Amino acid sequence: MSNLQSRRNEFSQRLLGLALEPNMTILDIGCGTGELSFLANSILNNQCNIIGIDINKKAIGTATQYCQHTIFVYGY
């Protein structure tokens, strides 16, 4: 992982950590492969409901494997 990727991940964790609370329902529009959904779920120790939406079927397939406790929907 490059230094830039590492810094981006750290920033994302800090930002999500400030905004998230246990038992939230999160709508991730344009979720892609579910990277942020996975991170939010990790920060909240699976104590949240996440719904991810994306128009890319392949990305939704990857996201579904990545975050098994999240609902991902193909559509727009």
LOGURO-233814 format. One record per residue (C-alpha): y, x, z; residue number from 1. Coordinates in Angstrom, 3 decimals, padded with zeros to 6 digits, always signed. Layout:
// LOGURO-233814
yy: Y, xx: X, zz: Z, resi: NUM
...
//
This chain:
// LOGURO-233814
yy: +000.000, xx: +000.000, zz: +000.000, resi: 1
yy: +003.382, xx: +001.394, zz: -000.966, resi: 2
yy: +006.240, xx: +001.820, zz: +001.480, resi: 3
yy: +008.132, xx: -001.009, zz: -000.241, resi: 4
yy: +005.150, xx: -003.388, zz: +000.076, resi: 5
yy: +004.737, xx: -002.411, zz: +003.717, resi: 6
yy: +008.414, xx: -003.099, zz: +004.436, resi: 7
yy: +008.221, xx: -006.433, zz: +002.580, resi: 8
yy: +005.195, xx: -007.507, zz: +004.617, resi: 9
yy: +006.889, xx: -006.526, zz: +007.864, resi: 10
yy: +010.050, xx: -008.444, zz: +006.885, resi: 11
yy: +007.994, xx: -011.515, zz: +005.931, resi: 12
yy: +006.142, xx: -011.436, zz: +009.248, resi: 13
yy: +009.369, xx: -011.187, zz: +011.239, resi: 14
yy: +011.086, xx: -013.940, zz: +009.252, resi: 15
yy: +008.131, xx: -016.316, zz: +009.463, resi: 16
yy: +007.695, xx: -015.504, zz: +013.146, resi: 17
yy: +011.232, xx: -016.719, zz: +013.825, resi: 18
yy: +010.822, xx: -019.965, zz: +011.889, resi: 19
yy: +007.301, xx: -021.069, zz: +012.791, resi: 20
yy: +006.002, xx: -022.979, zz: +015.788, resi: 21
yy: +002.431, xx: -023.991, zz: +016.664, resi: 22
yy: +001.223, xx: -027.362, zz: +015.339, resi: 23
yy: +003.728, xx: -027.377, zz: +012.472, resi: 24
yy: +002.922, xx: -028.773, zz: +009.056, resi: 25
yy: +004.116, xx: -026.329, zz: +006.409, resi: 26
yy: +004.629, xx: -027.173, zz: +002.732, resi: 27
yy: +004.418, xx: -024.057, zz: +000.557, resi: 28
yy: +005.778, xx: -025.044, zz: -002.864, resi: 29
yy: +004.992, xx: -022.451, zz: -005.513, resi: 30
yy: +002.390, xx: -020.916, zz: -003.209, resi: 31
yy: +000.790, xx: -018.762, zz: -005.905, resi: 32
yy: -002.217, xx: -016.982, zz: -004.437, resi: 33
yy: -001.378, xx: -018.163, zz: -000.917, resi: 34
yy: -000.095, xx: -014.886, zz: +000.462, resi: 35
yy: +002.679, xx: -016.441, zz: +002.582, resi: 36
yy: +000.442, xx: -019.349, zz: +003.587, resi: 37
yy: -002.145, xx: -016.862, zz: +004.827, resi: 38
yy: +000.523, xx: -014.917, zz: +006.710, resi: 39
yy: +001.949, xx: -018.072, zz: +008.344, resi: 40
yy: -001.538, xx: -019.178, zz: +009.346, resi: 41
yy: -002.218, xx: -015.736, zz: +010.835, resi: 42
yy: +001.034, xx: -015.708, zz: +012.798, resi: 43
yy: +000.238, xx: -019.127, zz: +014.284, resi: 44
yy: -003.428, xx: -018.278, zz: +014.979, resi: 45
yy: -004.659, xx: -021.214, zz: +012.858, resi: 46
yy: -002.551, xx: -023.642, zz: +014.945, resi: 47
yy: -000.805, xx: -025.237, zz: +011.965, resi: 48
yy: -001.390, xx: -027.363, zz: +008.890, resi: 49
yy: -000.456, xx: -025.798, zz: +005.575, resi: 50
yy: -000.291, xx: -027.495, zz: +002.202, resi: 51
yy: +000.225, xx: -025.192, zz: -000.783, resi: 52
yy: +001.190, xx: -026.434, zz: -004.258, resi: 53
yy: +001.246, xx: -024.410, zz: -007.472, resi: 54
yy: +001.018, xx: -025.061, zz: -011.221, resi: 55
yy: -001.332, xx: -022.127, zz: -011.829, resi: 56
yy: -004.984, xx: -023.200, zz: -011.450, resi: 57
yy: -006.224, xx: -019.616, zz: -011.239, resi: 58
yy: -003.781, xx: -018.830, zz: -008.433, resi: 59
yy: -004.886, xx: -021.956, zz: -006.557, resi: 60
yy: -008.502, xx: -020.804, zz: -006.913, resi: 61
yy: -007.612, xx: -017.445, zz: -005.390, resi: 62
yy: -005.566, xx: -019.076, zz: -002.641, resi: 63
yy: -008.437, xx: -021.372, zz: -001.719, resi: 64
yy: -010.677, xx: -018.343, zz: -001.164, resi: 65
yy: -007.913, xx: -016.489, zz: +000.714, resi: 66
yy: -006.978, xx: -019.273, zz: +003.158, resi: 67
yy: -009.919, xx: -021.483, zz: +003.931, resi: 68
yy: -008.082, xx: -023.627, zz: +006.503, resi: 69
yy: -005.307, xx: -024.561, zz: +004.092, resi: 70
yy: -005.083, xx: -027.349, zz: +001.534, resi: 71
yy: -004.076, xx: -026.102, zz: -001.908, resi: 72
yy: -003.178, xx: -028.484, zz: -004.718, resi: 73
yy: -002.780, xx: -027.809, zz: -008.426, resi: 74
yy: +000.188, xx: -029.664, zz: -009.849, resi: 75
yy: +003.909, xx: -029.855, zz: -010.446, resi: 76
//
